[in-house]
Amino acid sequence: MQGAVPGLRERKKVETREALRAAAIQLFLEHGASTVTVDDICEAAGVSRRTFFNYFESKETALFAWDQRLTDELVSKLAARPSREPPLIALRRAMDDTLPSFAAQTGWDERKKLFSACPELRTKILHAVFRVETRLVDTLTDRIGCPAGSLYPRLLAGTTISVFRAAFTTWAPETGIKGLQALIDQAFDHLAAGLSVPAS
């Protein structure tokens, strides 16, 4: 019984996060990005402002699919990869292991409609992408053992973010996690091949 309590607590957190995200997406679609407030989202989801900011730092990041929880999971899985594993392979495997949590989210079709209707939102969540990249840089720097501020960890982290972004923007949500996984694997394969032009 004792082991069931953390599971219930975690499920409650997931439900709250998804309720906030669903409310934000719906309100943004109905009223536009500029008019919706954090208070509006909280009222629709039935939570307090304090609860909202426990999960998201702004109304825009409530729309961002890759949140802090997933970043923590990715970084943890990367740090746990065997030390003998080449960095790019370790990143690929860590991403593989994190994708099920990412794909468990809902509202993909609505989110795609929203970003098509409000392209200005994309620039407003770039800082969230930068935060993910910074976490990866720090973890890779420790893993590789190179000096802080070195180019190589930054290049690896930026490449991983680009792989995910390219795969995600190509992904058709109806193909599910397997479809997204296939695109990410294809992107990493292109990198391993030196980004040579693929055969027709």
N, C-alpha and C positions, 0 to 999 in steps of 0.2 A: 504493500500500500504506500509506503514512503516514497518509492520510486515513481508513483503515479502523479504526485503533487507537482513536481517540476514540469511534467508533460502537460498537465492541465494549464499551468501558468503560461507556458510557452504558447499553447494553442490560443489562449485568451489574447496574448500579445499579437499573434498573427491575425486573429479576427479583428482586433482594434485597428491594426495597421491597414488591413484591407478595407475596412469600413471607411476609414478616413480617405484612403486613396480613391475608392469608388465614389464617395461624396464629392471629392474635389474634381474628378473627371466629369461627373454628371453636371455639376454646377458650372464648370468652365464651358462645357458644350452648350448649356442652356443660356448662359448670361454673358459669356465672353471673358477673356483673361483679365481685363482691366477692372472689372466691376466686382468680381468675387473676392471676398476677404477671408481671412483665417477664421473669424467669428462665424461667417456663413457656413464654412466647412464643418466647424465644430458643432453647430446647431443641427446640421443635417445628419451628422454621425452620432449625435447624442453624447458628446464628450466635452471636457473642459479645454480651454486654451493650454493649460499646463500639460494635459495629456497629449495634445497635438504636438507640442514642442519637445515632448519626450521621444517622438518618432521622426519628426521632420523639422528642418530649420526655417522653412518658408513655405508659402502656399505652392510655389512652383516645384519645389523638390518633392512635394506629395505626389506629383505626377511622374517623377523620375523613377524608372523601373528598377534601377540598380541602387538600392538604398544602403544605409550604414550597416545594417545587419548582414547584408550580402558581402559587403566589403570585409567585415570582420571574419566572415566564414572563408572567403577567398584567401585572405592573408594567412589565416590559421592553417588552411590546407596547404598553402605554398610552403610555409615554415616547416610543416611536417613531412614534406617530400624528402626522399633519401638524399643525403648530401652529395653522393657520387653522381646524381642525375644532372645532366646538362641543364642550365637555367631555362632555356626555351621549352624543353620537354617538361620540366617541373611546372612551369607556368601553364602549359597546355593541360596537364593532368589535374592541376588545381582548379582550372576553369571547368574541366569536365565534371569534377566532383561537386562544384557549386551550382551548376546549371539546373539540377532538379529543384532546388529552392527558388531559383529565379523563375522557372517555368510554372511553379505552383501558383503564381499570381494570376489574377483574372483581369478582365477589361481590356484585352489587347486591341480588339477592333475599335473600341471607343477611344483608346489612347492614340491610335493611328489617325483617326478622324480629327482628333483634337490638334495634333501637331501639324496636320495638313491645313486646318483652318486657322491656326494661330502660330505661324512659323517663328514669331518673335519669342515664343517660349523656349525655343531651342537655345538661344543665346543666354537666357536667364538661368539655365541649369548647367552651363559649361563649368561653373566653379565646382559643382558637385562631381563632375567628371575629373576635374583637376585634383580633387581631394582623394579620389580612388587611386589615381596615378601616383600621387605623393606617398600614399600608404604602401603601394607596391615598390616604389623606389627605395623606401626605408627598409623594407623586408629583404629586397634583393641585395642591397648594400651589405646588410648583415650576413646574408647567406653566402655571398661571393667572397666577402672579406676585403672589399676594395675601399679606398678612402672615401669619406663623405664628399658628395659633390661630384663624383666621377661620372663620366659620360655614359659608360656601359649600362649601369642600372637604369638610368633615365631612358636610354634607347630601348631596352627590353620592356620597361613598363609602358612607354608610349606605344610600342609595337603591339603589345597585348591589348591595350585600349582600342587601338585601330582595328585589330582583328575582330574584337567583339562588336564594335560599332558597324563595321562593314557587314558582318554576318547578320546582325540584328536588323539593319535597315533593308537587307535583302530577304529576310525571313518572312514567310507567310505563316501567321500564327496557327492557321488550321492544320499545318503539318506537325504541330506539337513539338515537344522537346527533341524528338529524333530529327526533325527537320532543322532545328537550330543547331543541334550538335553536328549534323553533317556539314553545315555551312562553316562552322568554326573549324572543324577538322580540315575542310578544304582550304580555308584561309591559311592555317598553319602549314599545310602541305605546300602551298604556294611559296611561303616564306622559306621553307626547307629547301625548295628547288631554286632559290635565288630570285624569285619573282620573274622567272622566265615566262614568256608568252605561252599560254596553254595551247595544246593542239585543238583544232576545230572539232 
